[in-house]
Amino acid sequence: MSADSVQSLIDQLHDEAEMDRPNDLTPDVGIVMGSDSDLPTMAGGKGKRPGAYAALADELGFEEQTNYTDAPESRFTFETFVCSAHRTPELMYAYAETAADRGIDVIIAGAGGKSADLPNMTASIAYPLPVIGVPVQEKSVDSVIGMPQGAPITAVDAGKSFNAALSAVQILARQHDELRDRLVSYHEGLQTEVGEASRDLHELGTPGFKREHWDE
C-alpha cells in the first residue's frame, strides 16, 4: 500500500500516459533519482560539479517542464522526479512503465549507496526505452552497471550526471538536427577554451599564467 502522496503521483503518471499528447508538448528527457539528497549530484550545486540540469538548461537550451499539460515555450524539455526503488517501488514502476506513453524519449536515473537499484530497475521496466544510469557515489558503480546479459543499461562514471545529459541529447540528436548543432557548438566552445588557455600558458609562462588566471 502506498502513501497518499505517492499514490497521487502514480495516478497522475497513468492519467498522463492516456492523454496521447503530441511529442513536442511532452518532456523529451526524464530525470529520476532515488532521493532528494541526490539532487546536488544530479543537478549540481552544494559543492558538487555541474550536473544534468546544468548540461540541459544552461548549455543546451532545454527547459524544465513542471506541468505535463502546460509545456514551456522551448521545443526541448525535461522533467525531474524522486522515485526510490526501495521506499517507493510502486512509484518507480509506474514512472518507468508509463514513460514511453508520456512521450519521454530517454531516461537519466541516478542513485547512491551500495544498493543503487533505481537505474537498473528502471532500465528493465522501461525497456526498450534507453536509460542512462548515474552512480551518485563511487560505491554505487557496481550496483548501477551490474545488469545481466540481455538487460542493457548505459552508465556514466560516478557523479557525472552532466555527461549523462550530454549522452541523452546525443540520442535525441539522431532525430533532431537542431540538437546536433547545439552539441557541436558546445564542443567547439570547449575546444576554444583549451586553445586559449594553451596560448596564454605558452605566451605568459607559468608564473604569468598563474597571476593572470588563478585567484589569489
URQUIJO-V951178 format. One record per pair of residues at least 24 apart in sequence whose C-alpha atoms are under 10 Angstrom apart, sorted by the first residue. I is the first residue (numbers start at 1). J is the second residue. D is the distance in Angstrom with one decimal. If there is no record, write none. Layout:
i=I j=J d=D
i=I j=J d=D
//
This chain:
i=1 j=88 d=9.8
i=1 j=90 d=8.9
i=2 j=87 d=9.6
i=2 j=88 d=7.5
i=2 j=89 d=9.3
i=2 j=90 d=7.5
i=2 j=91 d=8.6
i=3 j=88 d=9.0
i=6 j=83 d=9.4
i=6 j=88 d=7.4
i=6 j=90 d=8.4
i=6 j=91 d=6.7
i=7 j=88 d=9.7
i=7 j=90 d=8.5
i=7 j=91 d=7.7
i=7 j=94 d=10.0
i=8 j=91 d=9.7
i=9 j=81 d=9.8
i=9 j=91 d=7.3
i=9 j=94 d=8.9
i=9 j=95 d=9.1
i=10 j=90 d=7.6
i=10 j=91 d=5.7
i=10 j=92 d=8.9
i=10 j=93 d=9.0
i=10 j=94 d=5.9
i=10 j=95 d=7.5
i=10 j=98 d=9.7
i=11 j=91 d=9.5
i=11 j=94 d=8.6
i=12 j=68 d=9.7
i=12 j=94 d=9.7
i=12 j=95 d=9.9
i=13 j=68 d=9.5
i=13 j=91 d=9.1
i=13 j=94 d=6.9
i=13 j=95 d=6.6
i=13 j=96 d=9.8
i=13 j=97 d=9.5
i=13 j=98 d=6.7
i=13 j=99 d=8.4
i=13 j=101 d=9.7
i=13 j=102 d=7.9
i=14 j=94 d=7.3
i=14 j=95 d=8.5
i=14 j=97 d=9.1
i=14 j=98 d=6.5
i=14 j=99 d=9.5
i=14 j=101 d=9.1
i=14 j=102 d=8.6
i=15 j=98 d=9.5
i=15 j=102 d=9.3
i=16 j=68 d=7.4
i=16 j=69 d=8.4
i=16 j=98 d=8.4
i=16 j=99 d=9.6
i=16 j=101 d=8.2
i=16 j=102 d=6.1
i=16 j=103 d=9.6
i=17 j=95 d=9.9
i=17 j=97 d=9.5
i=17 j=98 d=5.8
i=17 j=99 d=7.6
i=17 j=100 d=8.1
i=17 j=101 d=4.9
i=17 j=102 d=4.6
i=17 j=103 d=8.2
i=18 j=98 d=9.1
i=18 j=101 d=7.4
i=18 j=102 d=7.8
i=19 j=69 d=9.2
i=19 j=101 d=8.7
i=19 j=102 d=7.9
i=20 j=101 d=7.3
i=20 j=102 d=7.3
i=20 j=103 d=8.3
i=21 j=68 d=9.3
i=21 j=69 d=8.4
i=21 j=101 d=9.1
i=21 j=102 d=7.6
i=21 j=103 d=7.7
i=22 j=102 d=9.5
i=22 j=103 d=7.8
i=23 j=75 d=9.6
i=23 j=76 d=9.8
i=23 j=101 d=9.9
i=23 j=102 d=8.6
i=23 j=103 d=5.6
i=23 j=104 d=8.3
i=23 j=105 d=9.2
i=24 j=71 d=8.7
i=24 j=74 d=9.3
i=24 j=75 d=6.2
i=24 j=76 d=7.5
i=24 j=77 d=8.9
i=24 j=103 d=8.7
i=25 j=65 d=9.5
i=25 j=68 d=8.1
i=25 j=69 d=7.9
i=25 j=70 d=7.9
i=25 j=71 d=5.5
i=25 j=72 d=8.2
i=25 j=73 d=9.2
i=25 j=74 d=9.4
i=25 j=75 d=7.6
i=25 j=76 d=8.7
i=25 j=77 d=8.6
i=25 j=103 d=8.5
i=26 j=65 d=8.1
i=26 j=67 d=9.5
i=26 j=68 d=6.6
i=26 j=69 d=8.1
i=26 j=70 d=9.0
i=26 j=71 d=6.8
i=26 j=72 d=9.5
i=26 j=75 d=9.2
i=26 j=76 d=8.6
i=26 j=77 d=7.4
i=26 j=78 d=8.4
i=26 j=79 d=9.3
i=26 j=102 d=6.9
i=26 j=103 d=5.5
i=26 j=104 d=7.1
i=26 j=105 d=9.7
i=27 j=62 d=9.8
i=27 j=63 d=9.1
i=27 j=64 d=8.1
i=27 j=65 d=6.5
i=27 j=66 d=9.3
i=27 j=67 d=9.7
i=27 j=68 d=7.8
i=27 j=71 d=8.1
i=27 j=72 d=9.7
i=27 j=75 d=9.2
i=27 j=76 d=7.1
i=27 j=77 d=4.9
i=27 j=78 d=4.7
i=27 j=79 d=6.1
i=27 j=80 d=9.8
i=27 j=99 d=9.7
i=27 j=102 d=8.1
i=27 j=103 d=6.5
i=27 j=104 d=5.7
i=27 j=105 d=8.1
i=27 j=106 d=9.6
i=28 j=62 d=9.4
i=28 j=65 d=9.6
i=28 j=75 d=9.2
i=28 j=76 d=6.3
i=28 j=77 d=5.6
i=28 j=78 d=5.6
i=28 j=79 d=8.2
i=28 j=99 d=10.0
i=28 j=100 d=9.9
i=28 j=102 d=9.5
i=28 j=103 d=6.7
i=28 j=104 d=4.9
i=28 j=105 d=5.3
i=28 j=106 d=6.8
i=28 j=107 d=8.7
i=28 j=168 d=9.3
i=28 j=169 d=9.1
i=28 j=172 d=8.1
i=29 j=56 d=9.4
i=29 j=62 d=9.6
i=29 j=64 d=9.5
i=29 j=65 d=9.8
i=29 j=76 d=8.6
i=29 j=77 d=6.7
i=29 j=78 d=4.5
i=29 j=79 d=6.5
i=29 j=80 d=8.8
i=29 j=99 d=9.6
i=29 j=103 d=8.9
i=29 j=104 d=5.7
i=29 j=105 d=6.1
i=29 j=106 d=5.2
i=29 j=107 d=5.7
i=29 j=108 d=7.3
i=29 j=131 d=10.0
i=29 j=165 d=8.6
i=29 j=168 d=7.3
i=29 j=169 d=8.4
i=29 j=172 d=9.0
i=30 j=64 d=9.9
i=30 j=65 d=9.8
i=30 j=77 d=9.0
i=30 j=78 d=5.6
i=30 j=79 d=5.1
i=30 j=80 d=6.2
i=30 j=81 d=8.0
i=30 j=95 d=9.3
i=30 j=96 d=9.7
i=30 j=99 d=8.0
i=30 j=103 d=9.6
i=30 j=104 d=6.3
i=30 j=105 d=8.0
i=30 j=106 d=6.5
i=30 j=107 d=4.7
i=30 j=108 d=6.1
i=30 j=109 d=8.2
i=30 j=131 d=9.4
i=30 j=168 d=9.7
i=31 j=78 d=7.2
i=31 j=79 d=6.0
i=31 j=80 d=4.7
i=31 j=81 d=6.4
i=31 j=82 d=8.5
i=31 j=83 d=9.8
i=31 j=106 d=8.9
i=31 j=107 d=5.9
i=31 j=108 d=4.8
i=31 j=109 d=5.9
i=31 j=110 d=8.0
i=31 j=131 d=9.8
i=31 j=132 d=9.6
i=31 j=161 d=9.9
i=31 j=165 d=9.2
i=32 j=79 d=8.4
i=32 j=80 d=5.8
i=32 j=81 d=4.9
i=32 j=82 d=5.5
i=32 j=83 d=6.2
i=32 j=84 d=8.9
i=32 j=92 d=8.8
i=32 j=95 d=8.9
i=32 j=96 d=9.7
i=32 j=107 d=7.5
i=32 j=108 d=6.3
i=32 j=109 d=4.9
i=32 j=110 d=6.4
i=32 j=111 d=8.6
i=32 j=118 d=8.4
i=32 j=119 d=8.6
i=32 j=122 d=9.3
i=32 j=133 d=9.9
i=32 j=134 d=10.0
i=33 j=80 d=8.2
i=33 j=81 d=6.7
i=33 j=82 d=5.0
i=33 j=83 d=5.9
i=33 j=84 d=7.1
i=33 j=85 d=9.2
i=33 j=92 d=9.7
i=33 j=108 d=8.4
i=33 j=109 d=5.7
i=33 j=110 d=4.7
i=33 j=111 d=5.6
i=33 j=112 d=8.8
i=33 j=116 d=9.9
i=33 j=118 d=7.4
i=33 j=119 d=8.4
i=33 j=133 d=9.9
i=33 j=134 d=9.0
i=33 j=136 d=9.2
i=34 j=81 d=8.9
i=34 j=82 d=5.7
i=34 j=83 d=5.2
i=34 j=84 d=4.2
i=34 j=85 d=6.6
i=34 j=86 d=8.5
i=34 j=87 d=8.9
i=34 j=88 d=9.2
i=34 j=92 d=9.1
i=34 j=109 d=8.2
i=34 j=110 d=6.6
i=34 j=111 d=5.0
i=34 j=112 d=7.4
i=34 j=113 d=9.9
i=34 j=116 d=8.0
i=34 j=117 d=8.7
i=34 j=118 d=6.4
i=34 j=119 d=8.9
i=34 j=136 d=9.6
i=35 j=81 d=9.2
i=35 j=82 d=5.7
i=35 j=83 d=7.1
i=35 j=84 d=6.3
i=35 j=85 d=9.6
i=35 j=87 d=9.7
i=35 j=110 d=9.0
i=35 j=111 d=7.5
i=35 j=112 d=8.5
i=36 j=81 d=8.9
i=36 j=82 d=6.4
i=36 j=83 d=9.3
i=36 j=84 d=9.6
i=37 j=82 d=9.7
i=37 j=111 d=9.6
i=37 j=112 d=9.2
i=37 j=136 d=9.9
i=38 j=82 d=9.1
i=38 j=110 d=7.5
i=38 j=111 d=6.9
i=38 j=112 d=7.2
i=38 j=135 d=9.9
i=38 j=136 d=6.8
i=38 j=137 d=9.5
i=38 j=159 d=9.5
i=39 j=80 d=9.8
i=39 j=82 d=9.2
i=39 j=110 d=9.2
i=39 j=111 d=9.9
i=39 j=136 d=9.5
i=40 j=136 d=9.5
i=40 j=159 d=9.5
i=41 j=110 d=8.6
i=41 j=111 d=9.6
i=41 j=112 d=9.8
i=41 j=134 d=9.1
i=41 j=135 d=9.4
i=41 j=136 d=6.4
i=41 j=137 d=9.0
i=41 j=158 d=9.4
i=41 j=159 d=5.8
i=41 j=160 d=7.5
i=41 j=161 d=6.8
i=41 j=162 d=8.9
i=42 j=80 d=9.7
i=42 j=108 d=9.2
i=42 j=109 d=8.9
i=42 j=110 d=7.0
i=42 j=111 d=9.3
i=42 j=134 d=8.2
i=42 j=135 d=9.9
i=42 j=136 d=7.9
i=42 j=159 d=7.7
i=42 j=160 d=8.0
i=42 j=161 d=5.5
i=42 j=162 d=7.7
i=42 j=164 d=9.4
i=42 j=165 d=9.6
i=43 j=80 d=9.8
i=43 j=161 d=7.7
i=43 j=162 d=8.1
i=44 j=159 d=9.8
i=44 j=160 d=9.8
i=44 j=161 d=8.7
i=44 j=162 d=8.6
i=48 j=159 d=8.6
i=48 j=160 d=9.9
i=49 j=159 d=8.2
i=49 j=160 d=8.0
i=49 j=161 d=9.2
i=49 j=162 d=8.4
i=50 j=159 d=9.6
i=50 j=160 d=8.3
i=50 j=161 d=8.1
i=50 j=162 d=6.3
i=50 j=163 d=9.7
i=51 j=159 d=8.2
i=51 j=160 d=6.7
i=51 j=161 d=5.0
i=51 j=162 d=4.3
i=51 j=163 d=8.0
i=51 j=164 d=8.7
i=51 j=165 d=8.1
i=52 j=108 d=8.6
i=52 j=134 d=10.0
i=52 j=160 d=8.1
i=52 j=161 d=4.9
i=52 j=162 d=4.2
i=52 j=163 d=7.3
i=52 j=164 d=6.7
i=52 j=165 d=5.0
i=52 j=166 d=8.0
i=52 j=168 d=9.7
i=53 j=78 d=8.9
i=53 j=79 d=9.8
i=53 j=80 d=9.4
i=53 j=161 d=8.5
i=53 j=162 d=7.5
i=53 j=165 d=7.9
i=54 j=161 d=9.5
i=54 j=162 d=7.0
i=54 j=165 d=8.9
i=55 j=161 d=8.7
i=55 j=162 d=5.5
i=55 j=163 d=7.9
i=55 j=164 d=9.0
i=55 j=165 d=6.2
i=55 j=166 d=6.8
i=55 j=169 d=9.6
i=55 j=186 d=9.8
i=56 j=162 d=8.3
i=56 j=165 d=6.4
i=56 j=166 d=7.7
i=56 j=168 d=9.5
i=56 j=169 d=8.3
i=59 j=166 d=9.6
i=59 j=182 d=8.4
i=59 j=183 d=8.8
i=59 j=185 d=9.6
i=59 j=186 d=7.0
i=60 j=165 d=9.6
i=60 j=166 d=8.8
i=60 j=169 d=8.7
i=60 j=179 d=7.8
i=60 j=181 d=9.7
i=60 j=182 d=6.0
i=60 j=183 d=7.1
i=60 j=185 d=9.1
i=60 j=186 d=7.6
i=61 j=179 d=9.2
i=61 j=182 d=8.2
i=62 j=169 d=10.0
i=62 j=179 d=9.8
i=68 j=102 d=8.9
i=76 j=169 d=9.8
i=76 j=172 d=9.8
i=76 j=178 d=10.0
i=76 j=179 d=8.8
i=77 j=104 d=9.8
i=78 j=104 d=8.5
i=78 j=106 d=9.7
i=78 j=107 d=9.5
i=79 j=104 d=9.2
i=79 j=107 d=9.7
i=80 j=108 d=9.5
i=80 j=109 d=9.9
i=81 j=109 d=9.7
i=82 j=109 d=9.7
i=82 j=110 d=9.6
i=82 j=111 d=10.0
i=83 j=109 d=9.3
i=83 j=110 d=9.8
i=83 j=111 d=9.6
i=83 j=118 d=7.7
i=83 j=122 d=9.8
i=84 j=111 d=8.5
i=84 j=116 d=9.5
i=84 j=117 d=8.8
i=84 j=118 d=6.7
i=85 j=111 d=9.0
i=85 j=115 d=9.4
i=85 j=116 d=8.2
i=85 j=117 d=6.2
i=85 j=118 d=5.0
i=85 j=119 d=8.8
i=85 j=120 d=9.8
i=85 j=121 d=7.6
i=85 j=122 d=8.6
i=86 j=115 d=9.0
i=86 j=116 d=9.3
i=86 j=117 d=8.1
i=86 j=118 d=8.3
i=89 j=118 d=9.0
i=89 j=121 d=9.6
i=92 j=118 d=7.6
i=92 j=119 d=9.9
i=92 j=121 d=8.3
i=92 j=122 d=7.0
i=92 j=125 d=9.1
i=93 j=118 d=9.8
i=93 j=121 d=8.3
i=93 j=122 d=7.2
i=93 j=124 d=9.8
i=93 j=125 d=6.8
i=93 j=126 d=8.6
i=94 j=122 d=9.7
i=94 j=125 d=9.1
i=94 j=126 d=9.6
i=95 j=122 d=8.2
i=95 j=125 d=9.1
i=95 j=126 d=8.5
i=96 j=121 d=8.7
i=96 j=122 d=5.5
i=96 j=123 d=7.7
i=96 j=124 d=8.6
i=96 j=125 d=5.7
i=96 j=126 d=4.7
i=96 j=127 d=8.6
i=96 j=129 d=9.0
i=96 j=131 d=9.7
i=97 j=122 d=8.5
i=97 j=123 d=9.9
i=97 j=124 d=9.6
i=97 j=125 d=5.9
i=97 j=126 d=5.3
i=97 j=127 d=8.6
i=97 j=129 d=9.7
i=98 j=125 d=9.5
i=98 j=126 d=7.9
i=99 j=125 d=9.8
i=99 j=126 d=7.0
i=99 j=129 d=8.2
i=100 j=126 d=7.6
i=100 j=127 d=9.4
i=100 j=128 d=9.2
i=100 j=129 d=6.9
i=104 j=129 d=8.4
i=104 j=130 d=9.9
i=105 j=129 d=6.7
i=105 j=130 d=7.5
i=105 j=131 d=9.3
i=105 j=168 d=8.8
i=105 j=169 d=9.9
i=105 j=171 d=8.7
i=105 j=172 d=7.5
i=106 j=130 d=5.2
i=106 j=131 d=5.9
i=106 j=132 d=7.8
i=106 j=165 d=9.7
i=106 j=167 d=9.7
i=106 j=168 d=6.3
i=106 j=169 d=8.7
i=106 j=171 d=7.8
i=106 j=172 d=8.0
i=107 j=131 d=4.7
i=107 j=132 d=6.2
i=107 j=133 d=8.5
i=107 j=164 d=9.5
i=107 j=165 d=9.3
i=107 j=168 d=7.6
i=108 j=132 d=4.8
i=108 j=133 d=6.0
i=108 j=134 d=7.2
i=108 j=154 d=9.6
i=108 j=155 d=9.2
i=108 j=161 d=8.1
i=108 j=164 d=6.7
i=108 j=165 d=7.3
i=108 j=167 d=9.5
i=108 j=168 d=7.5
i=109 j=133 d=5.0
i=109 j=134 d=6.0
i=109 j=135 d=8.7
i=109 j=136 d=9.8
i=109 j=144 d=9.5
i=109 j=155 d=9.2
i=109 j=161 d=9.0
i=109 j=164 d=9.1
i=110 j=134 d=4.3
i=110 j=135 d=5.9
i=110 j=136 d=6.2
i=110 j=137 d=9.7
i=110 j=140 d=9.6
i=110 j=144 d=8.6
i=110 j=155 d=9.6
i=110 j=158 d=9.6
i=110 j=159 d=8.8
i=110 j=160 d=9.8
i=110 j=161 d=7.8
i=110 j=164 d=9.7
i=111 j=135 d=5.7
i=111 j=136 d=5.4
i=111 j=137 d=8.1
i=111 j=140 d=7.3
i=111 j=141 d=9.5
i=111 j=143 d=9.4
i=111 j=144 d=8.0
i=111 j=158 d=9.9
i=111 j=159 d=9.6
i=112 j=136 d=4.5
i=112 j=137 d=5.5
i=112 j=138 d=8.5
i=112 j=139 d=7.7
i=112 j=140 d=5.4
i=112 j=141 d=8.7
i=112 j=143 d=9.2
i=112 j=144 d=9.1
i=112 j=158 d=9.2
i=112 j=159 d=9.3
i=113 j=137 d=6.7
i=113 j=138 d=8.5
i=113 j=139 d=6.2
i=113 j=140 d=5.3
i=113 j=141 d=9.1
i=113 j=143 d=8.7
i=114 j=138 d=9.0
i=114 j=139 d=5.6
i=114 j=140 d=5.0
i=114 j=141 d=8.1
i=114 j=142 d=8.0
i=114 j=143 d=6.5
i=114 j=144 d=9.2
i=115 j=139 d=8.9
i=115 j=140 d=6.9
i=115 j=141 d=9.7
i=115 j=142 d=9.1
i=115 j=143 d=6.1
i=115 j=144 d=8.5
i=116 j=140 d=5.7
i=116 j=141 d=8.1
i=116 j=142 d=8.7
i=116 j=143 d=5.5
i=116 j=144 d=6.0
i=116 j=145 d=9.7
i=117 j=143 d=6.4
i=117 j=144 d=6.4
i=117 j=145 d=9.6
i=117 j=146 d=9.5
i=118 j=143 d=9.4
i=118 j=144 d=7.9
i=119 j=143 d=8.9
i=119 j=144 d=6.1
i=119 j=145 d=8.6
i=119 j=153 d=8.0
i=119 j=154 d=9.4
i=119 j=155 d=8.8
i=120 j=144 d=5.9
i=120 j=145 d=7.3
i=120 j=146 d=7.9
i=120 j=147 d=6.8
i=120 j=148 d=10.0
i=120 j=151 d=8.5
i=120 j=152 d=8.3
i=120 j=153 d=6.6
i=120 j=154 d=9.4
i=120 j=155 d=9.6
i=121 j=147 d=9.3
i=121 j=151 d=9.8
i=121 j=153 d=9.7
i=122 j=153 d=9.3
i=123 j=147 d=9.5
i=123 j=151 d=7.7
i=123 j=152 d=7.2
i=123 j=153 d=6.2
i=123 j=154 d=9.1
i=124 j=150 d=9.8
i=124 j=151 d=6.4
i=124 j=152 d=7.8
i=124 j=153 d=8.4
i=125 j=151 d=10.0
i=127 j=151 d=8.3
i=127 j=152 d=8.5
i=127 j=153 d=9.4
i=128 j=152 d=9.0
i=129 j=153 d=10.0
i=130 j=154 d=7.8
i=130 j=168 d=8.6
i=130 j=171 d=8.7
i=131 j=155 d=8.2
i=131 j=164 d=9.6
i=131 j=168 d=8.6
i=132 j=156 d=7.4
i=132 j=161 d=9.2
i=132 j=163 d=9.8
i=132 j=164 d=6.2
i=132 j=165 d=8.6
i=132 j=167 d=8.0
i=132 j=168 d=7.4
i=133 j=157 d=9.0
i=133 j=158 d=9.5
i=133 j=160 d=9.9
i=133 j=161 d=8.5
i=133 j=164 d=7.5
i=134 j=158 d=6.4
i=134 j=159 d=6.6
i=134 j=160 d=6.8
i=134 j=161 d=5.9
i=134 j=162 d=9.5
i=134 j=163 d=9.3
i=134 j=164 d=7.1
i=135 j=159 d=6.0
i=135 j=160 d=8.0
i=135 j=161 d=8.5
i=136 j=160 d=7.9
i=136 j=161 d=8.3
//
